[in-house]
Amino acid sequence: MSPTRRLARTMLAGVFVSGGINALRQPGPHVEHLTQSGLPDKLPPQVPAALRTPENLVRVNAAADILGGLALVRGTTPRLASFGLMASLAPTTLVAHPFWKEKDKNAKAEQRLHFLQNLAVIGGLLLSVADTGGRESIPHAVGRLSRSAKKQARHEAKRAKKALPVG
């Protein structure tokens, strides 16, 4: 892995590891945001009852952030780790920073700033998800092989046409 990729992934991961540890140490504000959002009541029935409490949802999300961040730093499955962190951060952003609900101008500006910062981190994670580490992506490889097969088929068709007897 290139030094630039390693540094960028480590920088992205730091936000999640630090945030996850903070959420485990001081879950109160996170639980309050989650309770105010009403999200635990909107979970599908397939979610076990033990996970439906705001406290447990905060713990699960914190653990996912820590594990995903560490996986991103380690670099063994960076694309999968980035995707998981992105999937975790999107709803977290909506729940924790609903600037559209704020009445106070200063509070609204602060929440909007945090919301946009999280969107920027999601953008970085999206780049990490798409990063192939310099290797050819699957869609690019399929396109290349398809173009190569078409070219080969045209070549073989010309050879076959020349080999046919005239008459």
N, C-alpha and C positions, 0 to 999 in steps of 0.2 A: 504494500500500500504506500502511496506517495506521502511524503511528509505533510503536504498541504491537506490532503484528505484526512489524515490522522489528526491534525491540528483542528480542522473544521469540525470533525465529528466529536472530538473531545470538548470543544467549546460548546457545541450544541448539547452534549450530554450533561455538562455541568449544571445547566438550568434544571434539568429533570432530577438528577441525583440530589441536588441541594433542596429543591422544592419538595421532593418526596420525603426526605429526612425531616424537613420542617413540618410537613403535614402530619407525620407520625408523632413528632414531639409536641406539637401544638395544634391538635385537630379542631379546636373550637371554632375559629373563623371559617374554616372550610365546611364544617358541619352546618354552621349557620347559613352560609350561602346556599348549600344544598337543600336545606330545609325550606328556605324562602323560595327556592325555585320550584318546589313541588315535584321535582324529578322522581324521588323515591316512590311516590304514589302512582306515577305514570309508567313504571317498569312493567314489562310483559309478565304474564303469570309463570313463565318458564324459569324466571329468576328465583332461586331458592329464598325462602323467607329470611334466612340468616343474613343474606346480603341486602335485604331491603331496608335495613336501618341506615340512616345517614352516616353514623359513625363507621359502620363496616364498609360502606361504599367509599368513604374517604380513605380508610386503611387499604382497601384493594387498589384504589387508584394510586396511592402513594407507593405501594409495593410495585405496581406496574411501572411507575415512573423510575424508581430506583433500578429495577432489573433491566428495563429498556435502556436507560442511560448507561449502565455498566456494559450491556451488550454492545451498545454503540461505540463505547470507548475501546472495548476489547477487539472489535472489528471482525468477529467470526461470522455474524449474520447482520451486517450493518443495514442492509436494505429492509429486512424484516423488522429489525429493532426500530428503525425510523418510521416504518409504516405503523407499528403498534403505538409509538409515542404520538404520532400524528392523530391516530384514531382516539387516543386518550385526551389529547390537548384540545381538540375541536369542541367537544361538549363541555369540557372544563372552562373554556373561554366564554362560552355562552352563559354558563351558570355563574361564574365568578365576576364577570365584567359586563353586566347588562346596562351599558351607558344610556340606552334608549329609555330606560325606566327612571333615570335620575331627574329630579326637578331642579336641584341646586346646580348652578352653572359651573362652579369649580369642581364639584363632585363628578358631574357629567364629563367634564374635560379630562379629569384624572382617569375615570373608568374607560373613556374612549382611548386614551393613550395606552393603557394596559391591554385593552382589546386589540389595538393595532400592533402592539409589540408581540402579542401572542400570534397574531396572523403572520408577522414577519418570521417568527420561529417556525410556524407551520410551513411557510415557504422554504425555509432552509431544510426542513425535514423532507419536503417534497423533492427538493433537489437531491437529497441523500437517497431517497427511495429510487429515483431515476438514475442515479450514478452507477455505472457498471464497472467502475474501477479501471477504465481504459479498455475493457473487453467489449466485444461486439454485443449489442443488445439482441434479444430474440427477434423483435420485429425487423430490425435492420438485417439480420442474418437471413430471415425468411425472404425478404425482398431481394437481397443479393442472390440467393440461391434460385429464386424464381426467375430473375432476369437472366441468370446464367443458363438455366434450363431452357428458356425461350430461345436464347441465342444458339444453343446447341441443337435444338429442334429445327430451327431455320437452316442451319448448316447441313444437318442430316437430310432434310427435305430437298435441298439443292443437289446433294450428292446422289440421292435416290432418283431424282428427275433426270440427271445426266446419265445414270446407269440404265434407264429404260430404253429399250430398242425403239428406234424411230421407224414408223411404218404404218 
